[in-house]
């Protein structure tokens, strides 16, 4: 993690972790940098702080045992932090001063996550799952001083509420939310003191999310999401009108309003590497001057494509096609989550496949975000099988159009995408000629026993109970159940310290395949669920590319290009 000092123009490395740093933030006055640190990649650790411009790091909170992060919210002089452990979830409050003693404040057995602390340190908004539904959490606002609950918001079991943040003015206790009362995400303003809530009236297709407040509290920065592409808007609260902001086509994963009202944002598309840019009332101003930027080579653009799944639903996908005649050797790219989506963003792993002559189709299967609440929630009570049906239907549709070679098909994904990859080659052993699964769920009952408490709660919501309550459903949706049917050559990549998709259940699945004579290779790397160090990511991507390319007969990188195994 690096800082950029706007006064002297210097860029300073603040951390040098051998496994990377996933979360970092500046304190409101810019005095310290805070980040969540763990030593092995298992995501169990704590928050640390270092003074700016650069100094020795210390624990942010004193006397707090390690755990999985459950959020961090900063006010002007106070903070609220959440940690999850095997026995439950705890929120702590403390002064916003590194090394302060932390006071345990709220505790629960179901997931709790701190979302936002008002700038005057008076009110904190917490996401909680008291009824046991971790997909549709409720929001509750508490007074920080005495722990008194002020208000609660919940829109029922078919709608999710998200938190954007408190209004910026002192004592202005309006909270910007995202809600799904219409079935699609829309911004809303909530007054916890009175309990009133007003949805922002927007006649825009797709999902619309809040990103930030403008400094005077009179407008919101919004992001419209439609079929994998983004558009930024400035929404004036007084006139209830939205004005589009100018920026290149593609995706905007992050954006924030500066004190002068201009917007800094990160933007990319499949063929355009990411850059930090500036936009505002005068239009897009281009890349941010002085920001360190060594662009990657331009990529191949995505083509938006829709096909029908076996249930008759239209499924949206993005396709990157290499040069050369059709039909192409093709990789079905399965995203993780499952509550996520493939969007028109620069993805080096996809571009590496295309550079070596492989067509890539990225499917936003049932369960993906960006297509409404009903589409996202299709997996509740029915996980695994709908995604496999959509993924295999995408391959069949491209073959039927003459764009994909039926004898040279591969499937690959990470995390939930790795789980669907393994389930697909077990349920459809003749469909794919190669498969790569990174950090997958391979044996669901065994994975459940070892995974983090938050993921156990998610699985209970998705499956309708734990493996003891609904054993048949877990067995039916577990790749290990179908290990004897696998005929597809398979590469599995697994982190030694993964607490989301733990290593032992992957090793058991791989051993079951090997015992039955299947072609399977397991590569272990010394981190957790994510490869946050770029050299390691390059090696893992190179291994996957070489495995698929050699199996399908495409051009493969030489072993010398891949580097040593981690």
C-alpha positions as CSV (number, residue, x, y, z in Angstrom):
1,X,0.0,0.0,0.0
2,X,1.3,3.4,-1.0
3,X,0.4,7.0,-0.2
4,X,0.7,10.0,-2.5
5,X,1.5,13.4,-0.8
6,X,-0.2,16.0,-2.9
7,X,1.9,18.8,-1.3
8,X,5.4,17.4,-2.2
9,X,4.3,15.0,-5.0
10,X,6.1,12.0,-3.4
11,X,4.8,8.4,-3.4
12,X,5.7,6.4,-0.3
13,X,5.3,2.6,0.3
14,X,3.6,2.2,3.7
15,X,3.6,-1.6,3.8
16,X,5.8,-4.4,2.6
17,X,3.7,-7.5,3.5
18,X,4.8,-10.8,1.9
19,X,1.2,-11.7,1.3
20,X,-0.2,-8.3,0.4
21,X,-2.6,-5.8,2.1
22,X,-6.3,-6.0,1.1
23,X,-7.8,-3.1,3.1
24,X,-6.4,0.4,3.7
25,X,-7.7,3.9,4.6
26,X,-6.6,7.4,5.5
27,X,-7.9,8.9,8.8
28,X,-10.2,11.9,8.1
29,X,-7.5,14.5,8.9
30,X,-4.8,12.6,7.0
31,X,-2.6,12.0,10.0
32,X,-2.4,8.2,9.8
33,X,-2.8,5.4,7.4
34,X,-4.8,2.4,8.7
35,X,-4.8,-1.1,7.2
36,X,-6.0,-4.6,8.1
37,X,-3.0,-7.0,8.5
38,X,-2.6,-10.7,8.8
39,X,0.6,-12.6,8.6
40,X,-0.3,-15.7,6.6
41,X,-3.2,-14.8,4.3
42,X,-5.8,-16.5,6.4
43,X,-7.5,-13.1,6.9
44,X,-7.3,-13.4,10.7
45,X,-5.6,-10.4,12.1
46,X,-6.1,-6.8,13.2
47,X,-5.9,-3.2,12.2
48,X,-2.6,-1.4,12.2
49,X,-1.7,2.3,12.0
50,X,1.2,4.3,10.8
51,X,1.7,8.1,11.0
52,X,2.2,10.2,7.8
53,X,4.4,10.9,6.0
54,X,5.9,7.6,7.1
55,X,6.5,6.1,10.5
56,X,6.6,2.8,12.4
57,X,3.3,0.9,12.5
58,X,1.5,0.0,15.7
59,X,-1.7,-1.8,16.5
60,X,-4.7,0.5,16.0
61,X,-6.6,-1.0,19.0
62,X,-5.0,-2.2,22.2
63,X,-6.1,-5.4,24.0
64,X,-8.1,-6.9,21.1
65,X,-7.6,-10.5,20.0
66,X,-7.2,-11.2,16.3
67,X,-10.2,-12.0,14.1
68,X,-11.7,-11.6,10.7
69,X,-12.6,-8.0,9.9
70,X,-16.2,-7.0,10.2
71,X,-15.9,-3.4,9.2
72,X,-14.2,-0.2,10.3
73,X,-16.0,3.2,10.6
74,X,-14.2,6.5,11.3
75,X,-15.6,9.7,12.7
76,X,-13.8,12.9,13.6
77,X,-12.5,11.7,17.0
78,X,-13.8,8.1,17.4
79,X,-13.9,4.8,15.6
80,X,-16.0,1.7,15.7
81,X,-14.4,-1.6,14.5
82,X,-15.9,-5.1,14.0
83,X,-14.2,-8.4,14.3
84,X,-15.5,-11.9,13.7
85,X,-14.3,-15.1,15.5
86,X,-15.5,-18.7,15.7
87,X,-17.8,-17.9,18.6
88,X,-19.5,-14.8,17.1
89,X,-19.1,-11.2,16.1
90,X,-18.1,-8.2,18.3
91,X,-18.0,-4.5,17.6
92,X,-15.5,-2.3,19.5
93,X,-15.5,1.5,20.1
94,X,-12.4,3.6,20.8
95,X,-10.9,7.0,20.4
96,X,-9.5,7.6,16.9
97,X,-6.0,7.4,18.3
98,X,-3.6,4.5,17.5
99,X,-3.0,2.3,20.4
100,X,-6.2,3.2,22.2
101,X,-7.8,0.7,24.5
102,X,-10.9,-0.7,22.8
103,X,-14.2,-1.3,24.6
104,X,-16.3,-4.3,23.5
105,X,-19.6,-2.7,22.6
106,X,-22.0,-5.0,20.7
107,X,-21.9,-8.8,20.3
108,X,-23.9,-11.3,18.3
109,X,-23.8,-14.9,17.1
110,X,-25.1,-14.0,13.6
111,X,-23.1,-11.6,11.4
112,X,-22.6,-8.0,12.5
113,X,-20.8,-5.4,10.4
114,X,-20.1,-1.7,11.2
115,X,-21.0,0.4,8.2
116,X,-20.7,4.1,8.9
117,X,-20.0,6.5,11.8
118,X,-21.4,10.0,11.6
119,X,-18.8,12.8,11.3
120,X,-19.7,14.1,14.8
121,X,-19.1,10.6,16.3
122,X,-22.7,10.5,17.7
123,X,-24.4,7.8,15.6
124,X,-23.2,4.5,14.0
125,X,-25.0,2.4,11.4
126,X,-24.6,-1.3,11.8
127,X,-25.6,-4.1,9.4
128,X,-26.9,-7.2,11.3
129,X,-28.5,-10.5,10.6
130,X,-30.4,-11.3,13.8
131,X,-33.1,-13.3,12.0
132,X,-30.4,-15.5,10.4
133,X,-30.7,-14.1,6.8
134,X,-27.2,-13.0,5.9
135,X,-28.2,-12.2,2.3
136,X,-30.8,-9.6,3.3
137,X,-29.3,-7.9,6.4
138,X,-31.1,-5.2,8.4
139,X,-29.7,-1.8,9.3
140,X,-29.7,-0.4,12.8
141,X,-28.5,3.0,14.0
142,X,-27.2,3.3,17.6
143,X,-26.1,6.2,19.7
144,X,-22.4,5.7,20.3
145,X,-22.3,7.3,23.8
146,X,-24.8,5.0,25.5
147,X,-25.4,2.2,23.0
148,X,-29.1,3.2,22.7
149,X,-30.8,1.9,19.5
150,X,-32.2,4.9,17.5
151,X,-33.8,3.3,14.4
152,X,-34.0,0.1,12.3
153,X,-34.5,-0.3,8.5
154,X,-35.5,-3.5,6.8
155,X,-37.4,-4.1,3.5
156,X,-38.2,-7.7,3.9
157,X,-36.6,-11.0,2.9
158,X,-36.5,-10.1,-0.8
159,X,-34.6,-6.9,-0.6
160,X,-31.1,-5.8,0.5
161,X,-30.1,-2.5,2.1
162,X,-26.7,-1.0,1.7
163,X,-25.0,2.0,3.3
164,X,-23.4,4.8,1.3
165,X,-22.6,7.2,4.2
166,X,-23.7,10.0,6.4
167,X,-24.2,13.5,5.2
168,X,-21.0,15.6,5.5
169,X,-22.2,18.5,7.7
170,X,-21.8,18.5,11.4
171,X,-25.1,17.4,13.1
172,X,-26.6,16.5,9.7
173,X,-27.9,13.0,10.5
174,X,-29.1,12.1,7.1
175,X,-27.9,8.7,5.9
176,X,-27.6,7.7,2.2
177,X,-28.7,4.1,1.5
178,X,-29.2,1.9,-1.4
179,X,-32.5,0.0,-1.4
180,X,-34.3,-2.5,-3.5
181,X,-38.0,-1.7,-3.0
182,X,-38.6,-1.6,-6.7
183,X,-36.6,-4.9,-7.3
184,X,-33.6,-2.9,-8.5
185,X,-31.0,-0.9,-6.5
186,X,-31.9,2.8,-6.0
187,X,-30.4,5.5,-3.7
188,X,-32.5,6.7,-0.8
189,X,-32.1,9.2,2.1
190,X,-32.9,8.0,5.6
191,X,-33.6,10.2,8.6
192,X,-33.0,7.7,11.6
193,X,-34.2,10.3,14.1
194,X,-37.7,10.3,12.7
195,X,-37.6,7.0,10.8
196,X,-38.5,8.7,7.5
197,X,-37.0,7.5,4.3
198,X,-37.3,8.9,0.7
199,X,-36.3,7.1,-2.4
200,X,-34.6,9.2,-5.0
201,X,-36.9,9.2,-8.1
202,X,-34.8,8.2,-11.1
203,X,-36.1,7.1,-14.5
204,X,-33.0,5.1,-15.4
205,X,-32.7,1.5,-16.5
206,X,-30.6,-1.0,-14.6
207,X,-29.2,-0.6,-11.1
208,X,-28.4,2.8,-9.6
209,X,-26.1,3.0,-6.6
210,X,-25.0,5.8,-4.3
211,X,-21.2,6.4,-4.1
212,X,-20.7,9.7,-2.2
213,X,-22.1,13.0,-1.0
214,X,-21.1,16.3,-2.5
215,X,-19.4,18.5,0.1
216,X,-22.4,20.8,0.7
217,X,-24.8,17.9,1.4
218,X,-27.1,19.0,-1.4
219,X,-26.2,16.4,-4.0
220,X,-25.2,12.7,-4.4
221,X,-22.7,11.0,-6.7
222,X,-24.4,8.0,-8.3
223,X,-23.3,5.1,-10.4
224,X,-25.7,3.4,-12.9
225,X,-24.9,-0.2,-13.7
226,X,-26.4,-1.7,-16.8
227,X,-25.2,-4.9,-18.6
228,X,-21.7,-4.7,-17.2
229,X,-21.1,-1.0,-17.9
230,X,-21.2,2.1,-15.7
231,X,-22.3,5.7,-15.9
232,X,-21.7,8.4,-13.2
233,X,-24.4,10.9,-12.4
234,X,-24.7,14.0,-10.1
235,X,-28.1,13.9,-8.4
236,X,-29.4,17.2,-7.0
237,X,-31.6,16.5,-4.0
238,X,-33.5,19.8,-4.0
239,X,-34.6,19.5,-7.7
240,X,-34.6,15.7,-7.8
241,X,-32.8,15.9,-11.1
242,X,-29.8,13.8,-12.3
243,X,-27.0,15.1,-14.6
244,X,-24.6,12.6,-16.3
245,X,-20.9,13.1,-15.7
246,X,-18.6,12.8,-18.7
247,X,-16.2,9.8,-18.6
248,X,-15.0,7.1,-21.0
249,X,-17.2,4.1,-21.5
250,X,-16.5,1.0,-19.3
251,X,-16.6,0.6,-15.6
252,X,-15.9,3.0,-12.6
253,X,-15.2,0.7,-9.6
254,X,-14.3,3.7,-7.3
255,X,-15.2,7.4,-7.3
256,X,-15.3,10.2,-4.7
257,X,-16.2,13.9,-4.7
258,X,-13.4,16.3,-3.8
259,X,-13.9,19.4,-1.7
260,X,-14.0,21.5,-4.9
261,X,-16.9,19.4,-6.3
262,X,-14.8,17.7,-8.9
263,X,-14.9,13.9,-9.0
264,X,-11.8,11.7,-8.9
265,X,-12.5,8.2,-10.2
266,X,-10.8,5.0,-11.3
267,X,-11.9,3.8,-14.8
268,X,-11.1,1.0,-17.2
269,X,-12.6,-1.1,-19.9
270,X,-11.6,-4.5,-21.4
271,X,-9.4,-2.8,-23.9
272,X,-8.3,0.2,-21.8
273,X,-6.0,-0.3,-18.7
274,X,-7.1,1.4,-15.5
275,X,-6.3,5.0,-14.7
276,X,-7.4,7.6,-12.1
277,X,-9.2,10.4,-13.9
278,X,-10.9,13.7,-13.1
279,X,-14.4,14.8,-14.2
280,X,-16.7,17.6,-13.2
281,X,-19.0,20.3,-14.4
282,X,-16.7,21.2,-17.3
283,X,-16.5,17.6,-18.6
284,X,-13.9,14.9,-18.3
285,X,-10.4,16.3,-17.6
286,X,-8.5,13.2,-18.4
287,X,-6.0,11.3,-16.2
288,X,-5.1,12.8,-12.9
289,X,-1.8,14.8,-13.3
290,X,1.0,13.4,-11.2
291,X,-0.6,10.1,-10.5
292,X,1.9,7.2,-11.1
293,X,0.7,5.4,-14.2
294,X,2.6,2.9,-16.3
295,X,-0.2,1.6,-18.6
296,X,-0.5,-2.0,-19.5
297,X,-0.8,-2.8,-23.2
298,X,-4.3,-2.2,-24.6
299,X,-6.6,-5.3,-24.6
300,X,-9.3,-6.8,-26.7
301,X,-12.7,-5.3,-26.3
302,X,-15.7,-7.2,-25.0
303,X,-18.8,-7.9,-27.1
304,X,-22.1,-7.8,-25.2
305,X,-24.0,-11.1,-25.8
306,X,-27.2,-12.6,-24.6
307,X,-28.2,-16.3,-24.8
308,X,-31.0,-18.4,-23.4
309,X,-30.5,-20.8,-20.5
310,X,-32.4,-24.1,-20.1
311,X,-35.1,-22.3,-18.1
312,X,-35.7,-19.9,-21.0
313,X,-34.2,-16.9,-19.2
314,X,-32.0,-14.5,-21.2
315,X,-28.5,-14.6,-19.7
316,X,-26.1,-11.7,-20.3
317,X,-22.4,-12.4,-21.0
318,X,-19.3,-10.6,-22.3
319,X,-17.2,-12.1,-25.0
320,X,-13.6,-11.4,-25.9
321,X,-12.6,-12.9,-29.3
322,X,-9.0,-13.4,-30.6
323,X,-7.9,-12.8,-34.1
324,X,-8.2,-15.7,-36.6
325,X,-10.9,-17.8,-38.2
326,X,-13.8,-19.3,-36.3
327,X,-14.6,-21.5,-34.5
328,X,-12.2,-20.6,-31.7
329,X,-10.9,-22.7,-28.8
330,X,-13.0,-21.1,-26.0
331,X,-12.7,-20.6,-22.2
332,X,-15.9,-20.1,-20.2
333,X,-14.9,-17.7,-17.4
334,X,-16.9,-18.2,-14.2
335,X,-16.8,-15.3,-11.8
336,X,-16.7,-15.7,-8.0
337,X,-19.2,-14.4,-5.4
338,X,-21.7,-15.6,-6.3
339,X,-23.1,-12.1,-5.6
340,X,-20.8,-10.4,-8.1
341,X,-20.6,-9.9,-11.9
342,X,-18.2,-9.7,-14.8
343,X,-18.1,-6.2,-16.1
344,X,-16.4,-4.3,-18.9
345,X,-13.2,-3.8,-16.9
346,X,-9.6,-4.4,-17.7
347,X,-8.8,-8.0,-16.6
348,X,-5.2,-9.1,-17.4
349,X,-6.0,-12.8,-16.8
350,X,-8.7,-12.6,-19.6
351,X,-6.4,-10.6,-21.9
352,X,-3.6,-13.2,-21.4
353,X,-6.0,-15.9,-22.6
354,X,-7.1,-13.9,-25.6
355,X,-3.4,-13.0,-26.5
356,X,-2.8,-16.8,-26.8
357,X,-5.6,-17.4,-29.3
358,X,-8.4,-18.3,-26.8
359,X,-11.9,-16.9,-27.0
360,X,-13.3,-16.0,-23.5
361,X,-17.0,-15.9,-22.6
362,X,-17.7,-14.5,-19.1
363,X,-21.2,-15.4,-18.0
364,X,-23.3,-13.4,-15.5
365,X,-25.2,-16.5,-14.4
366,X,-28.2,-16.6,-12.1
367,X,-27.0,-15.2,-8.7
368,X,-25.0,-12.4,-10.3
369,X,-25.5,-8.7,-9.3
370,X,-26.4,-5.9,-11.6
371,X,-29.6,-7.5,-13.0
372,X,-32.1,-6.9,-10.1
373,X,-32.8,-8.5,-6.8
374,X,-34.8,-11.4,-8.2
375,X,-31.9,-12.5,-10.5
376,X,-29.4,-12.3,-7.6
377,X,-31.6,-14.2,-5.2
378,X,-32.4,-17.1,-7.6
379,X,-29.8,-19.2,-5.8
380,X,-31.4,-19.0,-2.3
381,X,-32.5,-22.6,-1.6
382,X,-31.0,-23.7,-4.9
383,X,-27.3,-23.0,-5.1
384,X,-24.8,-24.6,-7.6
385,X,-27.1,-26.2,-10.2
386,X,-28.5,-23.0,-11.8
387,X,-25.0,-21.6,-12.3
388,X,-23.8,-24.8,-13.9
389,X,-26.8,-24.8,-16.2
390,X,-26.1,-21.3,-17.3
391,X,-22.3,-21.8,-17.8
392,X,-22.8,-25.0,-19.9
393,X,-25.6,-23.3,-21.9
394,X,-23.2,-20.5,-22.8
395,X,-20.7,-22.9,-24.2
396,X,-23.4,-24.8,-26.1
397,X,-24.8,-21.5,-27.6
398,X,-21.4,-20.4,-28.8
399,X,-20.9,-23.8,-30.4
400,X,-24.3,-23.6,-32.1
401,X,-23.5,-20.1,-33.5
402,X,-20.3,-21.6,-35.0
403,X,-18.1,-19.4,-32.9
404,X,-16.7,-22.0,-30.5
405,X,-15.0,-25.3,-31.3
406,X,-16.9,-28.1,-29.5
407,X,-13.7,-30.1,-29.2
408,X,-11.7,-27.3,-27.6
409,X,-13.7,-26.0,-24.6
410,X,-12.4,-25.1,-21.2
411,X,-14.0,-23.8,-18.0
412,X,-12.2,-21.9,-15.3
413,X,-13.0,-19.8,-12.2
414,X,-11.9,-18.8,-8.7
415,X,-13.6,-19.1,-5.3
416,X,-17.3,-19.6,-6.2
417,X,-16.3,-19.7,-9.8
418,X,-13.9,-22.5,-8.9
419,X,-16.8,-24.3,-7.1
420,X,-19.0,-24.0,-10.2
421,X,-16.1,-25.2,-12.4
422,X,-15.7,-28.4,-10.4
423,X,-19.4,-29.0,-10.2
424,X,-19.7,-28.5,-14.0
425,X,-17.1,-31.1,-14.9
426,X,-18.7,-33.6,-12.5
427,X,-22.2,-33.1,-13.8
428,X,-21.2,-32.8,-17.4
429,X,-18.1,-34.9,-17.8
430,X,-18.1,-34.7,-21.7
431,X,-18.7,-31.0,-22.1
432,X,-15.2,-29.5,-21.4
433,X,-11.7,-30.6,-22.4
434,X,-9.9,-28.6,-19.8
435,X,-10.7,-27.0,-16.4
436,X,-8.9,-24.7,-13.9
437,X,-10.3,-24.1,-10.5
438,X,-8.6,-21.7,-8.1
439,X,-9.4,-21.8,-4.4
440,X,-12.7,-23.7,-4.9
441,X,-15.2,-25.3,-2.7
442,X,-14.6,-28.9,-3.6
443,X,-16.3,-30.8,-0.7
444,X,-19.1,-28.6,0.6
445,X,-19.8,-30.3,4.0
446,X,-16.1,-30.4,4.8
447,X,-15.6,-26.9,3.7
448,X,-18.4,-25.7,5.9
449,X,-16.8,-27.2,9.0
450,X,-13.5,-25.3,8.4
451,X,-14.6,-21.9,6.9
452,X,-15.0,-18.6,8.7
453,X,-18.1,-17.8,10.8
454,X,-19.4,-15.2,8.3
455,X,-19.3,-17.7,5.4
456,X,-21.0,-20.4,7.5
457,X,-23.9,-17.9,8.0
458,X,-24.0,-17.2,4.3
459,X,-24.1,-20.9,3.5
460,X,-26.9,-21.5,6.0
461,X,-29.0,-18.8,4.2
462,X,-28.2,-20.1,0.7
463,X,-28.7,-23.8,1.5
464,X,-31.6,-23.4,4.0
465,X,-29.6,-24.7,6.9
466,X,-26.2,-26.3,7.8
467,X,-25.0,-29.7,6.6
468,X,-26.7,-31.4,9.6
469,X,-30.0,-29.8,8.8
470,X,-30.1,-30.4,5.1
471,X,-27.4,-33.1,4.3
472,X,-29.0,-34.2,1.1
473,X,-28.9,-30.7,-0.4
474,X,-25.2,-30.2,0.5
475,X,-24.4,-33.6,-0.9
476,X,-26.3,-33.0,-4.2
477,X,-24.5,-29.6,-4.6
478,X,-21.0,-30.8,-3.6
479,X,-18.4,-31.5,-6.4
480,X,-16.9,-34.3,-4.3
481,X,-20.2,-36.3,-4.8
482,X,-19.4,-36.5,-8.5
483,X,-15.6,-37.1,-8.3
484,X,-16.0,-40.5,-9.9
485,X,-17.5,-39.0,-13.1
486,X,-14.8,-36.5,-13.8
487,X,-13.0,-37.0,-17.2
488,X,-11.8,-33.5,-17.8
489,X,-8.1,-32.7,-17.2
490,X,-8.0,-30.4,-14.2
491,X,-5.6,-27.9,-12.6
492,X,-6.5,-26.9,-9.0
493,X,-4.7,-23.9,-7.4
494,X,-5.1,-23.6,-3.6
495,X,-3.8,-21.3,-0.9
496,X,-2.2,-23.0,2.1
497,X,-3.9,-20.6,4.5
498,X,-7.3,-20.1,2.9
499,X,-10.1,-19.6,5.5
500,X,-12.8,-19.2,2.9
501,X,-12.2,-22.3,0.8
502,X,-9.9,-24.3,3.1
503,X,-7.1,-26.5,1.8
504,X,-8.0,-29.9,3.4
505,X,-11.3,-30.2,1.6
506,X,-9.5,-29.5,-1.7
507,X,-6.8,-32.0,-1.0
508,X,-9.5,-34.7,-0.3
509,X,-11.2,-34.0,-3.6
510,X,-8.0,-34.1,-5.6
511,X,-7.0,-37.4,-3.9
512,X,-10.4,-38.9,-4.8
513,X,-9.9,-37.9,-8.4
514,X,-6.3,-39.3,-8.5
515,X,-7.5,-42.6,-6.9
516,X,-9.9,-43.0,-9.9
517,X,-7.2,-42.3,-12.5
518,X,-8.3,-38.8,-13.4
519,X,-5.9,-36.3,-14.8
520,X,-5.5,-33.7,-12.0
521,X,-2.8,-31.4,-10.8
522,X,-2.8,-29.6,-7.5
523,X,-0.6,-26.4,-7.1
524,X,-0.4,-24.9,-3.6
525,X,0.9,-21.4,-2.9
526,X,1.9,-19.8,0.3
527,X,-1.0,-17.4,0.9
528,X,-4.7,-17.4,1.5
529,X,-7.8,-17.0,-0.6
530,X,-6.3,-14.2,-2.8
531,X,-3.0,-13.8,-4.5
532,X,-2.3,-10.2,-3.6
533,X,1.4,-10.2,-4.6
534,X,1.7,-9.5,-8.3
535,X,4.6,-11.9,-9.0
536,X,2.5,-14.7,-7.4
537,X,-0.5,-13.7,-9.5
538,X,1.5,-13.7,-12.7
539,X,2.8,-17.2,-11.9
540,X,-0.7,-18.6,-11.2
541,X,-2.1,-17.0,-14.3
542,X,0.8,-18.4,-16.4
543,X,0.2,-21.9,-15.0
544,X,-3.5,-21.7,-15.8
545,X,-2.8,-20.4,-19.3
546,X,-0.2,-23.0,-20.1
547,X,-2.4,-25.8,-18.8
548,X,-5.4,-24.7,-20.9
549,X,-3.4,-23.8,-24.0
550,X,-1.5,-27.1,-24.1
551,X,-4.7,-29.1,-23.5
552,X,-6.7,-27.3,-26.1
553,X,-3.9,-27.0,-28.6
554,X,-3.6,-23.2,-28.5
555,X,-0.3,-21.3,-28.3
556,X,1.2,-21.6,-24.8
557,X,3.8,-19.6,-22.9
558,X,7.2,-21.2,-22.5
559,X,7.9,-22.5,-19.0
560,X,10.7,-19.9,-18.7
561,X,8.1,-17.1,-19.0
562,X,6.2,-18.3,-15.9
563,X,8.8,-17.9,-13.2
564,X,9.3,-20.3,-10.3
565,X,6.5,-21.8,-8.3
566,X,5.7,-19.9,-5.1
